[in-house]
Amino acid sequence: VLEAGRALLLVDGIDEVPPADREEARRRLTDLLAMYPHNRCLVTVRPLAVAADWLACENFEELRLLPMRDEDVLAFSRAWHATARIECKDIRDAHRAAAEEKNLHALERALEQELARNPTLLHLSRTPLLAAVVCALHRRRRGFLPETRWSLYNAALTMLLGSRDTLRRVGAPEGIVLGVEEHLQLLQRIAAWLARGGYAEFSHTQAQHQIELAMRGMPQVRQQGSPEAVLTHLLNRSGLLQERNETVIQFIHRTFQDYLAAKELQESDGLGELLQHAADEEWQDIVLLAVGHCNRGEVRRLIEGLIAKGDQAEEPRTRDDIHVLAARCALGAVVLEEEVREQIADRVRGLFPPADGTAAAKLASLGSYVFPLVPGPEGLSDREARAVVQVIRDIGGPASLPLLRRFAPHPSPEVRDVLVAAWPRHPAQEYAREVLAHVPLEDAEVVVIDPAMAGALRHCGPLGHVMVDMPVTGADLAQLLPDRGIRELSVIDNPLLDDLSFVRGLSGLTSLSLSVCPRVRRLSALEGLPLASLRLELNEMPKSELACLQQLDRLTDLSLVGTLLDSNIPLPAGHRTVESLRLSSPTNMMINDLSQWPALRELVVRGDCHAYSLLLAASRAPSLSSLDFSITSLRLPRQIVPSVLDKEDGPVPRRPRELEPLPTIRSLTLREVSRGGSTRDLARVFPSLTRLTLEYPEGTALDLTSLSRHRGLIIEVNGRVVRPSRFSSL
């Protein structure tokens, strides 16, 4: 493979090679690359494990690893467990090997569910190292991760700082060996200094100074090396510090920094300092994490101090933030006297309804604790009711359903929209029965994204608009959708739908829209339905399929998108009742006659359409008053008429035929006017205009003076209204 020059050579573990042997490792790698120069090589290493110019002679480029996304974390977990299952091949006992492999599959599924449920755990797993720690903890504890943030961080730190290198049989490459507590004392000293200074990063010199101060009380560390050597060890082996560049260091995760700072402040009797910074956003997580380090008396002192500090705050937002922080601390306390808990509940009760989204998010951070404190809808304004419902929705869970049901009959559309949007967060059937069945949905849009939600619609009352956004066959829709109650139906992004027969079973349906349903080729199932509005994609179907649309005798709004298989005229020959017609095509289209559209009042054309034929067709539409299309120039096209033969003088050239005036057009919209020009043609062809809308690139020259005689005309140019008295060249 190397000789073929198609390999990606991965090199890892250089940071575990003792410094005395790293030059030999570099030489071997250099020789290998020289021998096979056409391959690519990726060396993964901690920043300080090798010198900055270690591989410079080989033209290596330095890259930094970005935080993993949600899907990356899940992919890492799957890869980690797949790798762990390889160990099973080395187990001689076949039954034991099979049991362990089955166990690893179960652990993988359980951890994936836990990552989806626990945002704190997911956020903690953004780097490969920490993701691996979470996977290992989960396996070591047989699927039971620590229940609290404090115990999770403590377990992760113990693994990172203690047993990880020992279990991997990594010695002491820097010549320094530190235990878990020694690591913690050094790191928490740096973390507390960062918090006090409001820093997120620091230099080598600053870190060495803090380490030197800590080492004064740690002779067993001082004997092993200088502050510089200890810092190098922490960067290479702890997994908690990283270099952003050659001069800047930071903690690999802010939560660990805050956890260690809280530990240092608690151990150094710094509760008063925590209270002083309670109103500072950057300190609130430190205050919260400090509760896990405090004894029972310290917890009460801290929480009562927060309540008092919040009561004394002059700014309402500051007061509310501190009271929420006090409640979060109380939730994390193992033991707290009942009178203190009641004081906190009284403060939180006063935070409803939240003033804005930020305040709502703060309340939602308290979880189900706030449910007994939530006010009912009685006496709340529409805005206040919506804010309360948002808090309940964001907390979620089974306990939220009875509270959401209390708000279900609320007349506010905003409250209704929040309740409808919350459906995917809950079991479909249960939420539909308990909440949506009591929500007035006649004027709402309900989005269905899976079969369970579609099947649960039968629990609801009359539905204004249902949007089905999932791949599903027509036969399945016939089974899932209720046969009555749906007024408007949209089906989007559905590669499985090929039959519209299901629509005939939906009594009361007056509007149908299909978007990105590429397999729909036949429209005969629509014939005779009482549809008032219809949006279809043509998907290169034969033009004969459009004939059935003429039998829709209640249709007033028709939109056709796409191209036909056998015609560039993407519309039926005529329609007696359609008042609004919208056409769009990615290819050139023709509109040659609209005389059989007696009710047509509005025509919108998107795409490449011959302007002369379009305007000629528009002139034959008896009732057309609004026209919207694209044209490159304000100079309207003319029809080129061939020369005629005069009997005496020979051929006589004739002038191009100009368009006849269209006196019925009151509203005209011209888009993509790239060449500008004079409005002289517009003034002649559209003598009855009352509104003109123009869209054109900035800098295009437009002369509007020809329209100055159109009394009452309003012109909108790129969203800016220009009054007739102010017409000028733009």
N, C-alpha and C positions, 0 to 999 in steps of 0.2 A: 504493500500500500504506500509506504514511504517512497519507494522508487518511482511509483507512478505519479507522485507529486499531487495527490488528491487528498491528503490527510489533514485533519485538524489535530495537532498534537497538544494535549492538555497536560500541564505540569502543575502539580499542587504539592504542598508540604514543605516548601523551602523555608518557611518560617519555623519549622520544627527541626531544621538542621542546625547543629551547633555552629557558632560564628567561625570557628577554626576550620570547619569543613565546607563553608559556603563557597569559597573560591574554587575548590575542586568541583562542586556541583555546577558552578557557572561555566567552568572549562568544559565539562562533559556536555552541557547543553549547547555551548558554542560549537563544539566539534560535530554534534549531531545535526545542527542547523546547516553547518557548512557542507556536510556530507549529502544532505537532502534539502537543497535550497528552495525548492518550489512548493514546499508545504507551509501551512500556516501554523503558528504556535501561540497558545494562550497560557500565560503563567498567572496563576491566582496566588496572591500573597498579601499579607498585612503590610501596611505602608512602611513600617520601620524595620521589617524583617531583613531587608537588603538595603544596600546603599543606593542613593538616588541615581547614580550612574552605573549601577550593577550590570544592566543589559543595554546601556546606551549604544555600545559599539555594534549591537545587532539590530539597530533601528526599531526597537520596540516602542510602541506608543502607549502611554499610560492612560488607563480608563478607570472611571469610578463607578461602582455599583449603585444603581438607583434603588429606592425603596420598592418593594414588590407590591403589585396591585392585588385586589381581592382574588382574581382568578389565578394570579401567580402563586399566592399562598396556597390555594387549593391544589394547584399542580405540583408544588413542592411537596405537600403532604402525601400526595399519591406516589410521587417518585420515592420519597423517604420510605414509605411502607413497602413499596415494591422491592427496594434494595434490602430492607430488613428481611423480607421473605426469602431472599437468596440464601440466608444463613440456614434455612430449614433443610437445604440440600446436604448440609454437613452433619445433620443429626442422624445417627445410625438407626435409632429406633423409628421405624416407619410410622407407627401410630402416634408417637410423640411429635414427629415432624409434621404430620397431617394436622394434628390438633393445634400446633403453634401457627401453622400457615393460616388455618381457619380463624384463629384468634387475631392474627394481624389484619386479616380482611375486616373482621368485625370492629377492631380498633380504628381502622382507617375510616369506615363509615361513621362511627360514633364521633370521631374528631371533626369530620366534615360538618356534621350536624351541630357540634358545639361551636365551631367557628362561625357558622351562620347565625347562631343564637346569641353569641357573646361578642359584642363589638370590641370590648376591651382586649379580649384574647386575640381577635383578628388584628387589631392595631399593633399589638405587641409583636406580631409575627411578620413584620414588614421586611426584616433582613433574613437571609438564609441561616445565619448563625442562630438567631432567636427562634426562627421557625423550627430548626432542628431541636433546639432545647425544648420547645413545647411538645413536639412529637415524642421526644425521649421521655419527658415527664409523664406524658399521657400513657405511654407504654409501661413505664416503670411502676406507675400507680394503677395499672390494670384498668385504664379508662376513666379513672376518677382524678380529675384535676382539682387543685385547691379551690375552695369555694369563694374565698375573699380575694380582693386585689392584693392585700398585704401578704397573705400566705402564698399566692402565686408568684409574686415578685421575689419573696424570700426563697422559695424553692428554686426559682430560675437562677438567682444569684448564687445559691449554694452549689448548683450544678456547674455554673460557669466558672466560679472561683475556686472550687474545691476538687470535685471528683472527675471532672471532664478530662483533664490532662493525665491524671493518674490512670484512669480506665483505658486511655488510648496509649499508655506506656510512653508518653512523651516526658523526657527528663527535664532538665533545667538549661535550655539553650543559652539563656543570659547569665547563668550561674547564680540565679536567685530563686529561692523556694519560699513561698508565702502561703500561710493557711487562709481559710475563709475569713476569719475575723480580722486578720492583719490586712488583707485586701480591703475589707469593708472600712476599716478605720482610715486608711489612706484615701480611698475614693470618696467617703462621705465628708471628709475635710475639704476636698476640692469642691464637692457639690454644694456645701453650705456657703463657701466663699463665693461661688457663682451666684447663688440666690441673693445673698446680701448685696452684691454689686449690680444685680440686674443683668448679668452676662449670660450668654448662651454658648460662648466659645472662649478659648483662652490660648495663650502662647506657651511654648515649652518653658520659658523662664518663669512665668507665673505659676505653672504647675509644679515646677521643681521647688519653688519657694514654699508652697503649701505642703508639699511632701516633706521638705526639710523641717518645717514646724511640727508636723505630725510625728516624724521620726525621733524627735527629742525625747518622747516618752516611750519609744519602741526600740530598745537597745538590740533586740534580736534581729531587727530589720537593718538597723544602722550598721551592724557588723558585716552585712552581706554586700553592701555596695553604696555608692553615692546616690543622692537624689536623682541625678541624671540616669543612672543605671536602673534605679527602681521605676522611674517613669517609662523607660524603654520596656521594662518587663510588663508594666501595666498596659502599655499600648499593644504589645505583642501577644500577651497571654490572657489578659482578663476578659477580652471580648466586649468590654463596656466603653472603652475609649477608642476614638478613631481620629486620624488626621484628615482634615478637609484639604489641606495642601501642606507645603513644607513648613509653614509657620503657625497654622491654626489647628487646634485640637477641640473636639467636642465629645460629649457623651453620645453613644450610639443610639440612645433612645431617651427622649426627655423625661419619660416616666421614671426611669431608673435614676436619673439625676434628682428628680423631686423626691423620690423615695429615700435616697441616701441623705439628701439635705434634711428631710424631716427627721430621720434617725439621729443625725448629728445634733439637731436643735433640741430634740427631746432629751438626749443623753447629757447635753450641756445646760439643762434647765433653761431652755429658751422659749417657754410657752408665752411669756410676755412679748417676746419679739414676734412670735407668730401672730398674736392678736394685733400688734401694731400694723401688720401688713395685711390684715384680713380683707381690706377693701381693694387690694391690688390683685388684678386678674392673674398675674404670673405667680402669685403666692398661694392662690386658693387651693390648688392641688397639693401643695406642700402641707397646708393646714389640714386638709382632708386625710392625707397619708400619715400625718403625725398621730392621728387617733389610734392607728394600729400599733404604734410603738408605746403609747401611754398606758400607765396603770389606771385603775379605776378612779382614784382621786384626781389624777391629772386630766382624765377625760371630762369629769364634771367641771373642773375649773376652766378648761378650754371652752366647753360648750356654753356655760353660763357667761363667760367673758364675751363670746360671740353674740349672744342674745343682747347683752347690755350695749355692746358696741354698735349693733344694728339699731337699737332703740335711740341711740344718741346721734345717729347720722343725720345730717341736714338734708342731703339729697335723697329723694325717694328711691331712685335707682340704686344708690349705694346701700340704703337701708334694706331693700328687698334682696339684694345680692348676698349680703351678710347673713340675713335670716335664712335664706336657702342654703347657704354654706353650713350654718348651724344644724339645719335639718339633715343634711347629708352626713355630717359628722355623727349625729345621733343615730342614724341608720347603721353606721359602721361600728357603733359601740356595742360591746358584748353586754355590759352592765351599765344602766343609767337609771337613776331614780325617776319614779313616775311623775312627780311634780315638774321635773325639768322637761320631760317629754311633753307634758301638757302645755307648758309655756311655748315650746316650739310649735306645737300644733296650732295654737292660737295665732301665732305670727304667720304661719303658712296659710291659714284660713283667710287672713286679711290680704293675701296676695292675689286672690281671685276677685274679678276676672283680670287676667294679665293685660298690661297696657299695650304690648306689641309682641312681635314674633320672638324677640330676644327674651323678654320676660316669660313667654310661654315655654320656650326651650329650657329656661332655668327650672321652671316648675316640673316639666316633663322629666328632668334629670332625677327627680325624687322617686320616679316610678309609681307603683301602685300604692305607695304610702299616702298619696294625696287623694285617693278615691273617696274615702270617708269625709274629706274636707271640701269636696267639689260642690258648688251651689247648683240648684236646679235652674231650669230655664225661666222660671217665673220672675218677672221684674227686670230681666236683662234686656238691653238693647240688642239689635241684630249683630252689631260688631262685637259686643261683649259675649253673646251666645256663641258666635263663631270662634272666638278666642278660647273659650272654655272647651268647646268640642275638639279644637285642635290639640289641646293638652291631653285630653282623654285618648284621642286617636293616636298621638305620638307615643303614649305609654303602651297602649294596646293590651293584648292578653284577654283571656276569657272574662276576667272581672270587669273589663271595660264595657262589655255589651249591655248590661242593664243601665249603665249611665248614658250610653249613646242612645238607647231606646227612649230615655226620657226626653231627649232633644229631637227625636225623629219627627214629631208632628210640627216642629217649628216652621213658621211660614217663610222665613228668610231663605232666598235662593242660595246665599253664601253658606249658610249652615247646611242646607241640603247637599250642596256640592262637596263639602268636606266629608259628610257621611257617606256619600256614594264613592268618593275616591278612596275611602278607607277599606273598601270591600276586599281587595287583594291581600290585605294584611291578616285576614281572618279566615277560618274554615268557611267555604262558600255556602253550604246549606244552612249552617247555624247562623251566620251573619244575615243571610237573606230572611230567614224566619224571624229572628229576634229584632233586627233593626230595619232593614230595607222594606219589609212588609208594612211598616208603619210610617214610611217616608212618602210624601206626595211626589210622585215621579212623572206626572203628566208632562212637565216642561223640562225634564232633566235629560242629560245624556249619560247613559250607563254603558261602560266599556266592559266587555266580556273577553277574557284572555285565556280561558281554559274550559273544557267541557263541564266541569263541576259548576262553574259559575253560570254557564248557559242553562244547564238543567235546573238550577236554583231560581231562575227567573219566574217560574210558575208560582213561587211564594209571594211575588210582588203584585202590587196593584197595576193599574194602567201605566204603560211606559211610553214616554214621549219619544225618545231616540235610543236605540240600542246599537252599539258598535261592536261587531264581532271581529276581534283581532287575533286570529289563530288559524292554523291549517286544519281544515275540517271538510269532510265531504258534504254534498247536498243531502244525502240520505241521513247522515248523522244530525245535520241541522233540523231536518224534519222531525227527528226523534227528540231533540234537546229543547228547541224553542217552544214556548207556550203557543197554543193555536189562536189565542186571542190576547189583546191588550197592547201589542206593539204597534205604534203608529208610524215610526220611521225606523228603517233598518239600513245600516252600513256594514258591508263586509269588505275588509281590507287585508292585503298581504296574505292571500290564501291560494297557494299553489295546488291544492287538492280539489277545489270546487270546479265542477264541470257541468253541473245540472242545476237549473233554477226551479225545478218542479216544487221544491220545498216552499217556495214563496206562495203558491196557491193555497196552502193550508193555513196561512196567517191572515185570519179575518181582521179587518180594520186597518190593514197596512195601506198607507197612502203615499209613502216615499221609500224609494229603494236606491242605494248607491253601491256600486261595485268598483273597487280600486285595487290594482295589482292582483287580479284574479286571471292569470294568463290562459287557463284552460277553458274558460267560458267561450263557447263558439255558437251556441244556439239560444235564440231568444223566444221561441214559440211558446214557452211556458208562461210568458208575460201577457199573452194576448187576452184582452177582455178584462184585465184586472183594474180595479178602481184607483189606479195610481195617479196622484197629482204631480209628483216630482220623480224624475228618473235620471240617474247618472250611470253611464255605461262606458266600458272600454271595448273598443271594436276588435282588437286582437286579430286583425287580418281575417275576419269572418266575411263570408260572401254578402254582397249588398242585399240580396234577397231576404236576408234575415231581418232587415230593418222594416220590411213591409208590415210586420205584425204590430209595430209601434203605432201605425195609423189607426189601429183598433182600440187604442187606449183613449176613450172618449172623455176622460176627465183630466187628462194630462195638460198641465199648464207650464211646467218647467222641465226642460230637456237639456241634458249635457252629454255630448258624445266626444270621447277621447280616443285617439289612435287612428289607424288606417284600415281600410277595407282590403279584402283580397283581390277584388276585381274592379275597383273604381276609385278615382281620386275625388269623388264627390261624396263626402262622408256624412250623408244625411238622407232620410227618406224623401220621396218625391214631394210630400206635403203633409200638413197636419192641420186639422180644423180648430183645435183648441189651444195649442201651445202658444204661450205669450212670451216666454223667455227661452232663447236658444243659445247654447254655448258650444262652440266647436274648437277642438284642439288636435293638432296632428304634427308628428315629427317630420313628415314629408310634405311636399307641395300638394296643395288641395285646390279644388275649384268649387265655387258656389255660383251656379248658373241661372237659377230661377227660384224666386221666393213668392211667386204669385199664388201658389196653393197653400200659403200660410196666412190665412185671413186674420187671425187673432194675434200674430207676432208683433210685439211691441219693443222687445230688446234683443239685440244680436251681438254676441261677443265672439270674436275669432282670434285664436292664439295659434301662431305658427305662420308658415309661408303660404300666403294666399294671394293670387293675382288681384291687385287692388281694383283694376278697371272692371273685371268681371264681378267682383264683390259689390262694388258700388252700383253697377248696372242691375244686379240681382236685388239689391236693397231698394232701388227705385221702383221695383215691381211688387214690393211687399205693401199691401194696402194700409196697414196700421202701424208700420215700423216708426218709432220715434226716438230710439236710442241705439247708437252704433258704436262699437268698440273694436279696434283692430290695429295692426302694426303697419307702419309705412315709413320708408327711409326719408322721404322729402315731403314738404308741404305743397309742393307742386304736384297736383293730382295727375294721374296718367291719362293719356288720350288713346283712342283707338286708331291705329294706322289703317287708312282706307286705300286700297290699290288705285292706281291711275285709271282714268276712263278714256275711251277713244272718241274724239270729236270727228265727225264725218268730214269736215273741211280742213281743219287745222291739225289733225293728228292727235296724239295723246295729250290730254290736259291733266296735269297733276292736281289732286284735291288735297285740301288741308286735313290734318288729322281731326277726327270727330271728337269734339269735347263732350263731356258728360252733361246730361240735362240736369237742371236743378232738382234737389230732393227736398221739397218744402215740408215734408212730414217730420224730418229729423230735427228734434229739439235738443238732444244731448249727443255730443260727439267726443270720443276719447281716441287719441292717436298716440301710439306707443312706439318706442325705438326710432324716434325722428332723428336720425344721425346727421342728415345734411341740412336741416333747417330750411331757410328760405322765406319767401313772402307768403302771407295768408290770403293773397288775392283770389286764388282758386277756391279757398274755403268760403270766402265771403260770397262768391257767386253760386257755388253748388249747394250751400247750406244757408239759404236766406232766412230761415226761421229759428236759427240756433238761439238757445237761452243759456246753454252751458257748454264750454269747451275745455277739455282736459288734455294737456300735452305732457309727454314724458320724453326728455331728450338729454343727451350728455351735456354736462357743464361745458360752457365755452362755445356751444353751437349758436350761430347767429340766427335769430328769429325776428322777423318784421311783422308786428301785429297791427300796424296802422290801418290796414285795409278793413279791419273789423270794427272800426270806431263807429260806424253807422248802425250797428246792431244794438238797438236799444234794449236795455235790461240784460245784456249778455254778461255772464260771469266767466272769466278765464282762470283756470288753475294751471300754473306752470311748475312742474316738479314739486307739487305740494304747496305752492305759494299762490294765493289768490291775487289776481291783478284786476282792479276795477277798470271799467271802460274809460273813465276820465284820465287814467294814468297810462294808457297804451303808449308804448314807444318801442323802439328797436331794442331787443334784449340780446 
